[in-house]
Amino acid sequence: MEKKVPNIENGTMARDMKELKDLGKQMEHLRDGLELAEDERISDPIQLEDIEEKNE
């Protein structure tokens, strides 16, 4: 049995310019830390801090 898996390109986020523009509009409307705190939510942790702590 052979599985049919589509070719997936790593690092590809947008397939065309329209999709790229749509992603840009979504990013413009991302909420910052203060806006998230108002809704009692937290933002994603900064990953670089974890790397710096491991190196110390």
HELIX and SHEET records of a PDB file:
HELIX    1   1 MET A   17  GLU A   28  1                                  12    
HELIX    2   2 GLY A   33  GLU A   38  1                                   6    
HELIX    3   3 GLN A   47  ASN A   55  1                                   9    
END                                                                             
